[in-house]
Amino acid sequence: MDLTPTALTDRIAACMADRMKANALELAVLAGHLFLYPSGLITERRRTTPSGVPGSGPRPVVLLHGFVDNRSVFVLLRRALARHGRDRVESVNYSPLTCDLRTAAELLGRHVEEALARTGHREVDLVGHSLGGLIARYYVQRLGGDARVRTLVMLGTPHSGTTFVPLADAHPLVRQMRPGSEVLRELAGPAAGCRTRFVSFWSDLDQVMIPVETARLDHPDLVAHNVRVSGVGHLALPVHPTVAAGILEALDDGVPAAGARDGSAGAASVA
């Protein structure tokens, strides 16, 4: 590696430029999301598979938003999924007043059962952003959801806990996302025989995941693929087209981008 002063200066300048671009994108995504947020408060209509063809077509996809958010965060992702034949996509809104991640996981479980009953499928795929990924993981690992979930994709999820905004600890859900919380200790425990396949996207410029590597899923009992995303902030993960392409590949049982497997876990990179 070239460590001359000129090369080092160029490298620092490139990193600063990448961060500025990511911050600009985050602000644009935030503005758009604030505009769409009210529409996400409305409960969406559920589709039922036409009689006579239960279980036809691709598995249903269930989306779960992050902390103090709602289903509007997935507007662009839903369009990308629909363009590629994933037309049975549903979102779960859990209340911002929820005080226990486990309660939200139970709600997710009921929704999954309802989705399976409506569509005639035996399995669903889950996509969770931030806290939504942690809720989905709890459902799969601790509530028997691995019998219902083929693939769980997580975007910027604090698997090892995040120290972002210490003053937010007044909210119970935030405390459950802190390193060493009871919930995270439960998830770090044995999960032998878990049947779900996990794909975790983590970004090198995610300013909500502190440290950024906390969004990597490393567990000896889980089949997990970690996908490193470059130049994308936390809010942009559910809307970025490159990430959407990786999610589609993951839901088709592929590994996003080319990566070397390491035991039960995989590593890949998306630029």
N, C-alpha and C positions, 0 to 999 in steps of 0.2 A: 504493500500500500504506500502511495506517495504521500509523505508527511512533510514536504517542504512548506515553508511559510505561505507561498503563493497558493499551493494546492489546498492547504488548510483554510486559507481565507475564502477561496472559491467554494469550498464545501460548506463553510458556515453561512455564506451568502445564499447558497442554494437552499439550505435548511430554513433560513429566515424567509425566503421567498415562498417555499412550500407552506410554511405556517401561516403566512399572510393570506395566501390563496384559500387555505382551509378555513381560516377565520372569516373571510369574506363570504365563503359558501355557507358557513354556519349562520351568519347573520341573515343571508337571503332565505335559507330554509326556515329560520325562526320567524321571519316576517310572513312568509307564506303559510306557515303552520298556524300562526295566530289568526290569520284571516279565515282559515278552514276550521279552526277549533270548534266554533259553535255547531257546525254541521255534524261533528263527531259525537255530539251529545245526544243526538236522535238515535233511537234504537233501530237498527237496520232490519229489513224484512228477510226472513229466512226462506230459502228455496228448498223445495221437496223434489226428489227424483221422480219423474213420471212413473206411474204404475206400470208394472211389467218389465222394468229394466233396473231392478235394485242392484246397487253395487257397480253400475256401469261407469266407464270413464275413469280418469285419474282420481286418486285419493283426494278427499276434501282437505283444504288447508285452513287452519285456524290461526288467526293472528292475535297477539297479545301485546298491548302497548306498555310503555314504561311509567315511571312515577309521575303523578299529577298530569297525565296525558290522556288521550282517548284514541279511538279508532281512526280519526282523521289523519294521523301520522302515516298511515299506510295507503293513502290515496294513489300515489304513483306506483308503489309496489303491486297493488292489486291490479292496476292496468297492465303492468308487465307480465304478471302471472296469467291474466286473461288472454293476452296476445299469444301466449305459448300453450294454450289449451287448458290451463288451470282455472276453469270457470266456476268451480265450487269453492269459493273463498268466503270465510266468515270471520268477523272480528268479535272479540269479547271485551266489553267495557267493565272494569271493576271500579268501585267507588273510590274517590280520593280520600274518603273518610275511613277506608279499610285500615285497621290497625295491626293486622297480622297477615303476613305473607301466606301462611297456611290456609287462612280463610279464602284468600283469592285463588289458591291452588285447588281447593274443594269446588269453588264456583267454576273454575276451568274444567274440572273433571265432569261436572254435570253438563256443561255445554258440549263437551266432546261426546258424551253418551247421546245427547239429543241430536247432534249432527250425524252420528252414525245411524241412529234410528230413522232420521229423515232421508238419508241418502242410500241406505242399504249397504254401505261399506263396512268393512271389519276394522279398518285402521284409518287414522288421519295423519297428516303432517302438521307440525306446529312451527310457527315462527314467532319468536319473542324478542322485543327490543328492550335492552337495559334491564330494569327490574322485571319486565315481562318474561325475559328469558329465565330469570331465577325462579319465578313462580312456576313456569312450565317445567323447569328441571325438578322442582320439588314434587310436582304432581307425578312426573314420570318415575322418579327415584323412590319416593316415600309413600305414595298413595296408589301404587299399582298401575300407573298410567302407561308403563312400558308394554302392557298387553294391548293397548289401544293406539299407541303412537309409533309409527314407523321411523320417522326422522324428526328430530328437534333441531331447528336452526336458531342460534342465538346471536344477537347483534349488540356488541358493547355491553356484555353482561358481567357484573362484578363477582365472578366465581370465588375469588379469594377475599372479597371485600374492597371497598373504596373509601379513601379518607377525604373525598371531595366535600367541601363546605361543612366544616365541623359544627357550625352553629345550627345546622339543620337537624341535629340529633334530637330535637324536641319531638319529631315525628317518629312513631314506633317503626314504620317501614324503613326509614333511613337507618335507624339503629340496627335493624336486621341485615342491612347491607354493609355494616362495618366489619372489618377484619376481626375474626374470633367470636362473632355472634353465635348464639345458640343454633340458629337456622343453618349457618354456614358450617358449623361443626357437625350437624346432622348430615348435611350433604357430603361432607368429607368422609363420612363413615363408610363401611362396607356396602357394596351394591352388587354383589355377585349375582350373575344371571340376568342382569338388566338387558332387555332385548332391544331397546331403542338405540338408534344411531344418532350421535351428537355431532353437530358442526357449529363451531364457535368462531365468529368473525371478530377480530380485534384490530384496532387502529393505532398506529404509532403517533397520531396526533389527537387522540381522544382525551380531552381535558376534563372529562367527568370521571373517567376511570383512572384513579391514582393509586398505585402506578399503572401504566397502560397494560402491563402484562397480566394484571388481575383478570382481564377479560379472556385469557387463555384458560381452557378447561383441561386440567391435568388430574386424572383420577385413574388408579390402576385397574379398576373394575369396569370402566366404561369404554366403549368404542367411540373415540372422539377424534375429530379432525379440527385442527386450529388453522384459521386462515388469516394471515396478516394483511391488513389493508393499509396502503400508503397514501398519505395526503388527504384523508377524510376525517372530519370531526365527528363527535358523538351524535349530533342531531341529524347529520347528513347520511348516516349509515342506512336508514330505511328508505332513502330516496335516491341514492347514488346509482346510476345505471350499471356501473361495473359490479357493485355489490349485488344488485338485482340479478345480474347474469349468474353470479356465483351461487345465489340462493336457488335459482332455477336448476342449476346443475346439481346442487346438493339434493333437491327434492326428487330429481330423477335418479337418485342413488349413485350419483357420481361424486368425485372429490373436486371441489372448486380449484381451478388452476392446477399446475403440476407441483406435486410436493412429495417428499420422501416420507415414508411411514416409519414410525419409531415405536415398536411394540404395539400396544393397542391404540396409540394416538398417532395422528398424522399432522404434518405441518405443510402449509402451502402459503403462497404469497400472491396478492393481487395488487397491481400497481395502479 
